[in-house]
Amino acid sequence: MIKKRIAVSLPDKTLNYLEKISKEKGLTKSAMIIFLIEDYFRKELE
């Protein structure tokens, strides 16, 4: 799979939460964001 790089600005609170949850799950921030976006799209398409 070809991946594209993007830049995203997040509020401090959101970034802190992303860092906390991704660390707890043993994922990188990028992997966590991919998981969350794919999960969102799966639910939307149901």
Secondary structure in CASP SS format (residue, H / E / C, confidence):
PFRMAT SS
TARGET T0000
AUTHOR 0000-0000-0000
METHOD secondary structure of the structure
MODEL  1
M C 1.00
I C 1.00
K C 1.00
K C 1.00
R C 1.00
I C 1.00
A C 1.00
V C 1.00
S C 1.00
L C 1.00
P C 1.00
D H 1.00
K H 1.00
T H 1.00
L H 1.00
N H 1.00
Y H 1.00
L H 1.00
E H 1.00
K H 1.00
I H 1.00
S H 1.00
K H 1.00
E H 1.00
K H 1.00
G C 1.00
L C 1.00
T C 1.00
K H 1.00
S H 1.00
A H 1.00
M H 1.00
I H 1.00
I H 1.00
F H 1.00
L H 1.00
I H 1.00
E H 1.00
D H 1.00
Y H 1.00
F H 1.00
R H 1.00
K H 1.00
E H 1.00
L C 1.00
E C 1.00
END
